[in-house]
Amino acid sequence: MSAPKHDLLRAVELALADEWDAAHQLVQPYEDDAIAAWIHAVLHKLEGDLSNARYWYRRVFESMTSSAG
């Protein structure tokens, strides 16, 4: 499912305001959306959760390559 652009933008705004949990809640339902997965990866990286960040970066790659056809 594609993430609505306003949810993605709001997640970035929340992350910039150090509202990590709220940002996570906005992107988590869209785990198959490459942009949402990328935001999720960045959130984990900024939090210092590097293993989880790597997982979400892999999801971005998988999402991008599977949609390339």
C-alpha positions in Angstrom: 0.0 0.0 0.0 1.4 3.4 -0.9 1.7 5.9 1.9 -0.2 9.2 1.6 2.2 12.1 0.9 0.8 14.0 3.8 1.6 11.2 6.3 5.2 11.0 5.0 5.7 14.7 5.3 4.2 14.7 8.8 6.5 11.9 9.8 9.5 13.9 8.8 8.1 17.0 10.6 7.6 14.9 13.7 11.1 13.4 13.5 12.6 16.9 13.2 10.7 17.8 16.4 12.2 14.7 18.2 8.7 13.1 18.2 10.2 9.6 17.3 7.2 7.5 18.4 4.7 9.6 16.5 6.8 9.5 13.4 7.2 5.7 13.7 3.4 5.3 14.0 2.8 7.2 10.8 5.3 5.2 8.6 4.9 1.7 10.1 1.6 0.9 8.4 3.2 1.5 5.0 6.1 -1.0 5.3 5.9 -1.9 1.6 6.2 1.7 0.5 9.9 2.6 -0.4 9.7 6.2 0.9 8.0 5.2 4.2 10.6 2.4 4.6 13.4 4.9 4.0 12.0 7.3 6.6 11.7 4.4 9.0 15.3 3.5 8.3 16.5 7.1 8.9 14.5 7.2 12.2 16.2 4.1 13.5 19.6 5.4 12.4 19.1 8.7 14.2 18.0 6.9 17.3 21.2 4.8 17.1 19.4 1.6 16.4 21.7 0.6 13.5 20.7 -3.0 13.2 17.0 -2.0 12.8 18.1 0.8 10.4 19.9 -1.7 8.2 16.8 -3.9 8.1 14.7 -0.9 6.9 17.3 0.1 4.3 17.1 -3.4 2.9 13.3 -3.1 2.7 13.8 0.1 0.7 16.1 -1.7 -1.7 13.7 -4.7 -2.0 10.8 -2.4 -2.6 12.6 -0.4 -5.3 13.8 -3.5 -7.1 10.5 -5.4 -7.0 8.7 -2.4 -8.5 11.2 -1.9 -11.2 9.7 -4.8 -13.2 
